[in-house]
Amino acid sequence: MIRKLSSLTRSLIASLLLILALAATAAATEGGGGAYPNGAEDFMSGAVPPPGTYFLDYFTWYSADRLNDNDGKSSDPGFKLNVTGNVFRFLHVTDKTFLGANWGLQTFIPVLNVDATATTPGGKISQSKFGLGDIIIDPLILSWHFNKNLHAVFGLDIFIPTGDYDKNRLANPGRNYFTFEPVFAATYLCDKGHEVSAKVMYDMNTKNNDTDYQSGNELHLDYTVGKHIGPWSLGAGGYYYQQVTHDEQHGEQVRKNLGYALSVGPQVKYDYKNMSFAVKYQFEVETCNRPQGNNLWGKFVYAF
């Protein structure tokens, strides 16, 4: 027997389809976000530690109440997004060298809780989802220590679509496509303890086959300017993000949705024996075709 859909069910389906359409046309990249959590790195981001095994834990809380359009104006007064996550990172640096650099490898395992609210003609819809995010692997980390002041690292992070995803759901811990991200980072630390660090990344995204949507390529960097005083590191940092190619859906280019974001905020780190602890807060001062909010980070590093 074929049953007719209730009016409530039809309204919910129509609202979800509208949300998906808005995500494709009013926000850069699918859903308005990217695979990499911007602002994750800070002090000494270009200085990979010496050969050994390391555990790093990142805690993040991102909150936004604006979804900006191409002109940086709010496109949905009812929009809200809260993402709480913890990322477990395992890094191993070998004593093998290539081109004068130590070779290493790593993996990231993210666990996320996503709360999202958006406005539709039928009213506001709010959804929440907790689950595994997209696991990241990097089998090729090359780290150089040119002298005691200048350090650099190159890597290729690969985001694997292991995260929980449903194309009919507003809140998704996973993105349902691969991202290939070449990474280059450098750190300069002078003898007086002043530091400048930057991590530059370029994201190349594959197609989400469930939605026939391919997000454009993205250029972004995390930056830090700081001062080391004994075991303490104090400074400011954040991230710059710019989408550089257009999205495509059903083979057609999506125009006027290139994403942009700029953030800045204070950060502090404390080193203790074989461990370090860092905390930072980042304010997104400008965004286009993306959410605009603030980000709290906590980072723990342990050397075995």
DAZI-V947755 format. One line per field, one symbol per residue. ss: DSSP state (A for helix, B for strand, O for the rest). psi: psi as a letter, one per 40 degrees, with the letter a starting at -180 (. if undefined). A space follows every 10 residues. Layout:
ss: ???
psi: ???
This chain:
ss: OOOOOOAAAA AAAAAAAAAA AAAAAAOOOA AAOOOOOOOO OOOOOOOOOO OBBBBBBBBB BBBBBBBBOO OOOBOOOOOB BBBBBBBBBB BBBBBBBBOO BBBBBBBBBB BBBBBBBBBB OOBBBBBBBB BBOOBBBBBB BBBBBOOOOB BBBBBBBBBB OOOOOOOOOO OOOOOOOOBB BBBBBBBBBO OOOBBBBBBB BBBBBOBBOO OOBBOOOBBB BBBBBBBBBO OBBBBBBBBB BBBOOOBBBO OBBBOOOOOB BBBBBBBBBB BBOOBBBBBB BBBBBBBBOO BBBBBBBBBB BBBO
psi: hhiiiidddd dddddddddd dddddehiih eeaidhghed ibhfdeghii hahihhhhhi hhhiehhiad eeiheheehi hhhhihhhhh hhhieiihfe ihhiiiihhi hihhhihihi deaihhiihh ahahihiheg hhhigdaedh iiiiighhhh geihiheehd hhdiefiihh gihhiihhhi deehihiihh ihhhiiihdd efhhiiihhi ihihhihhgb eihiaiaaih hhheiiiihf eihhiffhii ihiiiiiiih hhbfiihihi hhhhdhihfi ihaihhihhh hhh.
